[in-house]
Amino acid sequence: MVLILPTRTAARSRVARRLFSTAYTPTHPYSFHIGVSFAPKPPVHYKGEKTKVPFPSDGIIGSWRNKMLSRPKAVATKECGEDFFFHVDMKNKSGVSFGVADGVTAWLESGVDPALFSQALMFHAHRYSRSAWAGEPEVDPTLDYAEREEVEGWELTPYECLDLAYGGVLREKLVDAGSSTACIITLNSCNGLLRSANLGDSGFSIIRDGSILYSQPVQSHFFNCPKQLTKLPPPTGKRFTRACVDSPREAETYKTQLCNGDIIVAYTDGLSDNVFPHEMVEICSPDPLLGESDAAQVQSMADRLVIYARECMAAKSRVSPFERHAARQGMFFPGGKPDDVTVIVALVREIEA
């Protein structure tokens, strides 16, 4: 008998494979309800911008993109600009994985569509997450080693997911270049554990009992220049002096135990630059007109956050978070900041035994 030890498929993936039994049905005391909403910024033409060529709708990424964008929502927009997102159940309903990405607009000046990078990044994050476990693969504890089936699936952390997804973008032939921030989160339905990986100024907040429990700090090189994953174009002799090339290794990770009723809001900076934390908490309160439907409540929260963020963008007489951040740097930027905005809201429910 030859014992074959599991190996790492890549030095940076560090994905651990473990055994499980398909006949075993574990208990999942936590469930999660997901709402998603998004809207693009008003159209602006940039010097050097070229005609955008999206992923073909009959291709793998293009068809997946269209499916994600077709999700029902109250905000009457069909695109999310240079932002994108994903959400998916993980293997054997062991949890959910979701994330947001914000393509860096400055690439338009070099004739590059940054939406392709963010869409591809979220596609590959979705692809890896759906085949992986939110925690340790669930093994039937009554079985002997010899009775267990062959290895199937692996535990995937958000940090590993971000790393693998970035590798997928670097190999993607239809993405010539670009950059994006990213925030990826997993919620474990077995133990209620939240884990995250964040790079840049996208982020998330956890709301518990009507107050902010945690908000992901922004990672930036300097004001309005967030850390970002980047793919440089093939060598042409042209220098991209403004490009920032950061690594998934620089992503900040976080984990915490969730409780029944917790609300997690993941967002691009189109929300955080225009909506203050206390306003987010107020908007994420239940709507009595929607009754007890958790699915309807979280979708309403996501829609209301996007609608309010867009209203704030257009309000030049209102002080915004972005205006305050700019003032700290000695800059004057009155009112809201027009931008794409994407929001994912997750509501935690703990099933009583």
Buried (B, 14 or more C-beta within 10 A) or exposed (E): EEEEEEEEEEEBBEBBBBBBBEEBEBEBBBBBBBBBBBBBBEEEEEEEBEEEEBBEEEEEBBEBBBEBBEBEBEBEBEBBBBBBBBBBBBBBBBBBBBBBBBBBBBBBEBBBBBBBBBBBBBBBBBBBBBEBBBBBBBBBEEBEEEEBBEEBBBBBBBBBBBBBBBBBBBEBEBBBBBBBBBBBBBBBBBBBBBBBBBBBBBBBBBBBEEEBBBBBEBBBEEEBBBBBBBBEBEEEEEEBEEBBEBEBEEBBEBEBEBBEEBBBBBBBBBBBBBBBBEBBBEBBEBEEEBEEEBEBBBBBBBBBBBBBBBEBBEBEEBBBBBBEBBEEEEEEBBBBBBBBBBBBBBBBEBEEE
